[in-house]
Amino acid sequence: MIRLLSLTTFFSILTLWATAQKFNPSINKDSLLKVIYQKLGSEERIKEFKTHYNSGNKEVQEFLLFMRSMPQSSKKELIANIDNNYDKIHLLIESFRKLVPKGFDVFIEFQPANNIITTPANIDMRIEYLNPDNFNSEEIDQKWKMEYGSAELDRMCKKLKWNDGTLKEIKQLLDDAHCISIDNNAIAGVGFARSGMSKYSYRIFNHNLDREEIGKYNDGCSYIFHKNNIVLQYGGGAVGPQCFPNGVD
């Protein structure tokens, strides 16, 4: 994992980690290491991880434990979900569009609680106000990691005339579709899963793509055309590949 980063990038991320995060002192690190070794699978990968872990100080070790404990997904799971749950994803898109007031583009993602760093469940949200005359952005308001019941979340919801019931409805629609985020752009964006610092998503068109559109949304890196009106999307994070990992897995 570290060999994919320059030392400058790694230590920059580590500095941010040490400043912003606090490792849960009640976590049994030996037990967590055993789980990580099982996930790594091969002896070569386990050996590489042990080398980095054993040579690091406490902050490096806790950072590595956190990174390797983050949720993992794959292109295979991304495809299986859209093939098995397209109707529920379509319902999610249509229902969300009805909940967003006219003149707004809204993105929302629900983040689960994290026991490793003792962060509670929270919500990311971006609200973009569109000028009805020219549809250029006039204002963007975005806040990340807003805790339930916080003043910031309440302020954002009031802009959209949402309440706790609205958030519960959106969360349930996402859960039913086995997804984590949604936006109401003309080409709907639906987040399927976080994978480390990366994210697997869908772009859903309201029509089947023509040849020109398929060429645009099939670059093999950020986008892969799946079928009909469905494009698979991969967003790389600060750590790991920036394009879809090779192969189905």
C-alpha positions as a Markdown table, in Angstrom:
| # | Residue | x | y | z |
|---|---|---|---|---|
| 1 | Met | 0.0 | 0.0 | 0.0 |
| 2 | Ile | 2.7 | 2.5 | 1.0 |
| 3 | Arg | 4.8 | 1.7 | -2.1 |
| 4 | Leu | 2.0 | 3.3 | -4.2 |
| 5 | Leu | 2.6 | 6.6 | -2.6 |
| 6 | Ser | 5.5 | 9.0 | -2.6 |
| 7 | Leu | 7.0 | 9.5 | 0.8 |
| 8 | Thr | 5.8 | 13.2 | 0.7 |
| 9 | Thr | 2.2 | 12.1 | 0.0 |
| 10 | Phe | 2.3 | 9.4 | 2.7 |
| 11 | Phe | 3.6 | 11.6 | 5.4 |
| 12 | Ser | 1.1 | 14.4 | 4.4 |
| 13 | Ile | -1.8 | 12.0 | 4.8 |
| 14 | Leu | -0.3 | 10.6 | 8.0 |
| 15 | Thr | -0.1 | 14.2 | 9.4 |
| 16 | Leu | -3.7 | 14.8 | 8.6 |
| 17 | Trp | -4.6 | 11.5 | 10.1 |
| 18 | Ala | -2.8 | 12.2 | 13.4 |
| 19 | Thr | -4.4 | 15.7 | 13.6 |
| 20 | Ala | -8.0 | 14.7 | 12.7 |
| 21 | Gln | -8.4 | 11.2 | 14.0 |
| 22 | Lys | -8.2 | 9.4 | 17.3 |
| 23 | Phe | -7.7 | 5.7 | 17.4 |
| 24 | Asn | -10.1 | 3.8 | 19.7 |
| 25 | Pro | -8.0 | 2.8 | 22.8 |
| 26 | Ser | -10.4 | -0.1 | 23.5 |
| 27 | Ile | -9.6 | -1.8 | 20.2 |
| 28 | Asn | -7.5 | -5.0 | 20.6 |
| 29 | Lys | -4.8 | -4.4 | 18.0 |
| 30 | Asp | -3.6 | -8.0 | 18.0 |
| 31 | Ser | -7.1 | -9.2 | 17.2 |
| 32 | Leu | -7.5 | -6.6 | 14.5 |
| 33 | Leu | -4.1 | -7.6 | 13.0 |
| 34 | Lys | -5.4 | -11.2 | 12.7 |
| 35 | Val | -8.4 | -10.0 | 10.8 |
| 36 | Ile | -6.3 | -7.9 | 8.5 |
| 37 | Tyr | -4.0 | -10.8 | 7.7 |
| 38 | Gln | -6.9 | -12.9 | 6.8 |
| 39 | Lys | -8.1 | -10.2 | 4.4 |
| 40 | Leu | -4.7 | -9.8 | 2.8 |
| 41 | Gly | -4.6 | -13.5 | 2.0 |
| 42 | Ser | -1.2 | -14.2 | 0.4 |
| 43 | Glu | 2.0 | -14.6 | 2.4 |
| 44 | Glu | 3.7 | -12.0 | 0.2 |
| 45 | Arg | 1.1 | -9.3 | 1.0 |
| 46 | Ile | 1.1 | -10.2 | 4.7 |
| 47 | Lys | 4.9 | -10.0 | 4.8 |
| 48 | Glu | 4.9 | -6.6 | 3.1 |
| 49 | Phe | 2.3 | -5.3 | 5.6 |
| 50 | Lys | 4.2 | -6.6 | 8.6 |
| 51 | Thr | 7.4 | -4.9 | 7.3 |
| 52 | His | 5.7 | -1.5 | 7.2 |
| 53 | Tyr | 3.8 | -2.1 | 10.4 |
| 54 | Asn | 6.7 | -3.3 | 12.5 |
| 55 | Ser | 9.0 | -0.5 | 11.3 |
| 56 | Gly | 6.5 | 2.3 | 12.1 |
| 57 | Asn | 5.9 | 4.2 | 15.3 |
| 58 | Lys | 2.5 | 4.2 | 17.1 |
| 59 | Glu | 1.0 | 6.8 | 14.7 |
| 60 | Val | 2.1 | 4.9 | 11.6 |
| 61 | Gln | 0.8 | 1.6 | 13.0 |
| 62 | Glu | -2.6 | 3.0 | 13.9 |
| 63 | Phe | -2.8 | 4.6 | 10.5 |
| 64 | Leu | -2.1 | 1.3 | 8.8 |
| 65 | Leu | -4.6 | -0.5 | 11.0 |
| 66 | Phe | -7.2 | 2.1 | 10.1 |
| 67 | Met | -6.5 | 2.0 | 6.4 |
| 68 | Arg | -6.6 | -1.8 | 6.2 |
| 69 | Ser | -9.9 | -1.9 | 8.2 |
| 70 | Met | -11.7 | 0.4 | 5.9 |
| 71 | Pro | -14.6 | -1.1 | 3.8 |
| 72 | Gln | -13.6 | -2.8 | 0.6 |
| 73 | Ser | -15.6 | -3.3 | -2.5 |
| 74 | Ser | -15.1 | -4.2 | -6.2 |
| 75 | Lys | -16.2 | -3.8 | -9.7 |
| 76 | Lys | -17.7 | -7.3 | -9.5 |
| 77 | Glu | -19.9 | -6.2 | -6.6 |
| 78 | Leu | -20.8 | -2.9 | -8.3 |
| 79 | Ile | -22.1 | -4.8 | -11.4 |
| 80 | Ala | -24.0 | -7.4 | -9.4 |
| 81 | Asn | -25.8 | -4.7 | -7.4 |
| 82 | Ile | -27.0 | -2.8 | -10.5 |
| 83 | Asp | -28.1 | -6.0 | -12.2 |
| 84 | Asn | -30.0 | -7.3 | -9.2 |
| 85 | Asn | -31.4 | -4.1 | -7.9 |
| 86 | Tyr | -32.0 | -1.8 | -10.9 |
| 87 | Asp | -35.7 | -1.3 | -10.1 |
| 88 | Lys | -34.8 | -0.2 | -6.5 |
| 89 | Ile | -32.1 | 2.1 | -7.8 |
| 90 | His | -34.5 | 3.6 | -10.3 |
| 91 | Leu | -37.0 | 4.2 | -7.5 |
| 92 | Leu | -34.3 | 5.8 | -5.4 |
| 93 | Ile | -33.5 | 8.3 | -8.3 |
| 94 | Glu | -37.1 | 9.2 | -9.0 |
| 95 | Ser | -38.0 | 9.5 | -5.3 |
| 96 | Phe | -35.0 | 11.7 | -4.5 |
| 97 | Arg | -35.7 | 14.0 | -7.4 |
| 98 | Lys | -39.2 | 14.6 | -6.0 |
| 99 | Leu | -37.8 | 15.4 | -2.6 |
| 100 | Val | -35.4 | 18.1 | -3.9 |
| 101 | Pro | -37.0 | 21.5 | -4.4 |
| 102 | Lys | -36.9 | 23.0 | -7.9 |
| 103 | Gly | -33.8 | 25.0 | -8.6 |
| 104 | Phe | -31.5 | 22.9 | -6.5 |
| 105 | Asp | -28.9 | 20.2 | -7.2 |
| 106 | Val | -28.2 | 18.2 | -4.1 |
| 107 | Phe | -25.7 | 15.5 | -3.2 |
| 108 | Ile | -26.1 | 13.5 | 0.0 |
| 109 | Glu | -24.1 | 10.6 | 1.4 |
| 110 | Phe | -24.7 | 8.7 | 4.6 |
| 111 | Gln | -21.5 | 7.7 | 6.5 |
| 112 | Pro | -21.8 | 4.8 | 9.1 |
| 113 | Ala | -20.2 | 5.0 | 12.5 |
| 114 | Asn | -16.6 | 3.9 | 12.7 |
| 115 | Asn | -15.6 | 2.0 | 15.8 |
| 116 | Ile | -11.9 | 2.1 | 14.9 |
| 117 | Ile | -11.7 | 5.8 | 15.2 |
| 118 | Thr | -14.8 | 6.3 | 17.3 |
| 119 | Thr | -16.6 | 8.6 | 14.9 |
| 120 | Pro | -20.5 | 8.6 | 15.0 |
| 121 | Ala | -22.7 | 8.1 | 12.0 |
| 122 | Asn | -22.7 | 11.3 | 9.9 |
| 123 | Ile | -23.9 | 12.9 | 6.7 |
| 124 | Asp | -22.1 | 14.6 | 3.8 |
| 125 | Met | -24.1 | 17.1 | 1.8 |
| 126 | Arg | -23.6 | 19.6 | -1.1 |
| 127 | Ile | -26.4 | 22.0 | -2.1 |
| 128 | Glu | -26.0 | 23.9 | -5.3 |
| 129 | Tyr | -28.5 | 26.6 | -6.2 |
| 130 | Leu | -29.3 | 27.0 | -9.9 |
| 131 | Asn | -30.4 | 30.2 | -11.5 |
| 132 | Pro | -33.6 | 29.3 | -13.4 |
| 133 | Asp | -32.6 | 31.8 | -16.1 |
| 134 | Asn | -29.3 | 30.4 | -17.2 |
| 135 | Phe | -28.7 | 27.3 | -15.0 |
| 136 | Asn | -25.3 | 28.5 | -13.9 |
| 137 | Ser | -24.3 | 27.9 | -10.3 |
| 138 | Glu | -25.0 | 30.9 | -8.1 |
| 139 | Glu | -24.1 | 29.3 | -4.8 |
| 140 | Ile | -22.6 | 26.1 | -3.5 |
| 141 | Asp | -23.0 | 25.2 | 0.2 |
| 142 | Gln | -21.3 | 22.0 | 1.3 |
| 143 | Lys | -20.5 | 20.4 | 4.6 |
| 144 | Trp | -19.0 | 17.0 | 5.4 |
| 145 | Lys | -19.3 | 14.7 | 8.4 |
| 146 | Met | -22.3 | 16.5 | 9.9 |
| 147 | Glu | -23.5 | 14.6 | 12.9 |
| 148 | Tyr | -27.2 | 13.8 | 13.4 |
| 149 | Gly | -28.9 | 16.6 | 15.4 |
| 150 | Ser | -26.1 | 19.1 | 14.7 |
| 151 | Ala | -26.8 | 22.8 | 14.0 |
| 152 | Glu | -25.1 | 22.5 | 10.6 |
| 153 | Leu | -27.2 | 19.6 | 9.4 |
| 154 | Asp | -30.3 | 21.4 | 10.6 |
| 155 | Arg | -29.3 | 24.5 | 8.7 |
| 156 | Met | -28.7 | 22.6 | 5.5 |
| 157 | Cys | -32.0 | 20.7 | 5.7 |
| 158 | Lys | -33.9 | 24.0 | 6.3 |
| 159 | Lys | -32.6 | 25.3 | 2.9 |
| 160 | Leu | -34.4 | 22.3 | 1.3 |
| 161 | Lys | -37.4 | 22.3 | 3.7 |
| 162 | Trp | -36.3 | 18.9 | 4.8 |
| 163 | Asn | -36.7 | 17.4 | 8.3 |
| 164 | Asp | -35.6 | 14.2 | 10.2 |
| 165 | Gly | -38.4 | 12.3 | 8.4 |
| 166 | Thr | -37.0 | 13.3 | 5.0 |
| 167 | Leu | -33.5 | 12.1 | 5.9 |
| 168 | Lys | -34.9 | 8.8 | 7.2 |
| 169 | Glu | -36.8 | 8.4 | 3.9 |
| 170 | Ile | -33.7 | 9.0 | 1.8 |
| 171 | Lys | -31.6 | 6.7 | 4.0 |
| 172 | Gln | -34.2 | 3.9 | 3.6 |
| 173 | Leu | -34.3 | 4.3 | -0.1 |
| 174 | Leu | -30.5 | 4.1 | -0.3 |
| 175 | Asp | -30.5 | 1.0 | 2.0 |
| 176 | Asp | -33.1 | -0.7 | -0.1 |
| 177 | Ala | -30.9 | -0.1 | -3.2 |
| 178 | His | -27.8 | -1.2 | -1.3 |
| 179 | Cys | -26.2 | 2.2 | -2.0 |
| 180 | Ile | -24.7 | 5.1 | 0.1 |
| 181 | Ser | -25.2 | 8.3 | -1.8 |
| 182 | Ile | -27.4 | 10.1 | -4.4 |
| 183 | Asp | -27.5 | 13.3 | -6.4 |
| 184 | Asn | -30.3 | 14.7 | -8.6 |
| 185 | Asn | -28.2 | 15.9 | -11.5 |
| 186 | Ala | -29.6 | 15.4 | -15.0 |
| 187 | Ile | -27.4 | 12.3 | -15.2 |
| 188 | Ala | -28.2 | 10.9 | -11.8 |
| 189 | Gly | -25.2 | 9.9 | -9.7 |
| 190 | Val | -25.7 | 7.0 | -7.3 |
| 191 | Gly | -22.8 | 6.0 | -5.0 |
| 192 | Phe | -22.6 | 2.2 | -4.4 |
| 193 | Ala | -19.8 | 1.8 | -1.9 |
| 194 | Arg | -16.6 | 3.2 | -0.5 |
| 195 | Ser | -13.5 | 1.1 | -1.0 |
| 196 | Gly | -10.6 | 2.3 | 1.1 |
| 197 | Met | -10.4 | 6.0 | 0.1 |
| 198 | Ser | -12.0 | 5.3 | -3.3 |
| 199 | Lys | -15.6 | 5.0 | -4.3 |
| 200 | Tyr | -17.7 | 2.9 | -6.7 |
| 201 | Ser | -20.7 | 4.6 | -8.2 |
| 202 | Tyr | -23.2 | 4.6 | -11.1 |
| 203 | Arg | -24.2 | 7.3 | -13.6 |
| 204 | Ile | -27.7 | 6.6 | -14.7 |
| 205 | Phe | -29.0 | 8.3 | -17.8 |
| 206 | Asn | -32.7 | 8.9 | -18.6 |
| 207 | His | -32.1 | 7.3 | -22.1 |
| 208 | Asn | -30.0 | 4.5 | -23.6 |
| 209 | Leu | -26.6 | 5.8 | -24.6 |
| 210 | Asp | -25.8 | 6.3 | -28.3 |
| 211 | Arg | -22.5 | 5.6 | -29.9 |
| 212 | Glu | -21.0 | 9.0 | -29.2 |
| 213 | Glu | -22.1 | 8.9 | -25.5 |
| 214 | Ile | -20.7 | 5.4 | -25.1 |
| 215 | Gly | -17.3 | 6.7 | -26.4 |
| 216 | Lys | -17.3 | 9.5 | -23.9 |
| 217 | Tyr | -18.4 | 7.4 | -20.9 |
| 218 | Asn | -16.2 | 4.3 | -21.6 |
| 219 | Asp | -12.7 | 5.5 | -21.0 |
| 220 | Gly | -11.7 | 2.5 | -19.0 |
| 221 | Cys | -10.5 | 4.7 | -16.1 |
| 222 | Ser | -13.2 | 6.7 | -14.4 |
| 223 | Tyr | -16.0 | 5.3 | -16.5 |
| 224 | Ile | -17.0 | 2.0 | -18.0 |
| 225 | Phe | -20.2 | 1.6 | -20.1 |
| 226 | His | -22.2 | -1.2 | -18.7 |
| 227 | Lys | -25.3 | -1.4 | -20.8 |
| 228 | Asn | -28.3 | 0.6 | -21.9 |
| 229 | Asn | -28.4 | 3.7 | -19.8 |
| 230 | Ile | -25.9 | 2.6 | -17.1 |
| 231 | Val | -22.3 | 3.7 | -16.7 |
| 232 | Leu | -20.0 | 2.5 | -13.9 |
| 233 | Gln | -17.9 | 5.1 | -12.2 |
| 234 | Tyr | -14.8 | 4.8 | -10.1 |
| 235 | Gly | -13.3 | 7.7 | -8.1 |
| 236 | Gly | -9.8 | 7.2 | -6.8 |
| 237 | Gly | -8.8 | 8.6 | -3.4 |
| 238 | Ala | -5.5 | 9.8 | -2.0 |
| 239 | Val | -4.3 | 6.2 | -1.6 |
| 240 | Gly | -4.5 | 3.5 | -4.2 |
| 241 | Pro | -5.4 | 3.3 | -7.9 |
| 242 | Gln | -7.0 | 6.3 | -9.6 |
| 243 | Cys | -8.7 | 4.2 | -12.3 |
| 244 | Phe | -10.8 | 1.1 | -12.1 |
| 245 | Pro | -8.6 | -1.7 | -10.7 |
| 246 | Asn | -7.7 | -4.2 | -13.4 |
| 247 | Gly | -10.1 | -7.1 | -14.0 |
| 248 | Val | -13.5 | -7.9 | -12.7 |
| 249 | Asp | -12.4 | -8.0 | -9.1 |
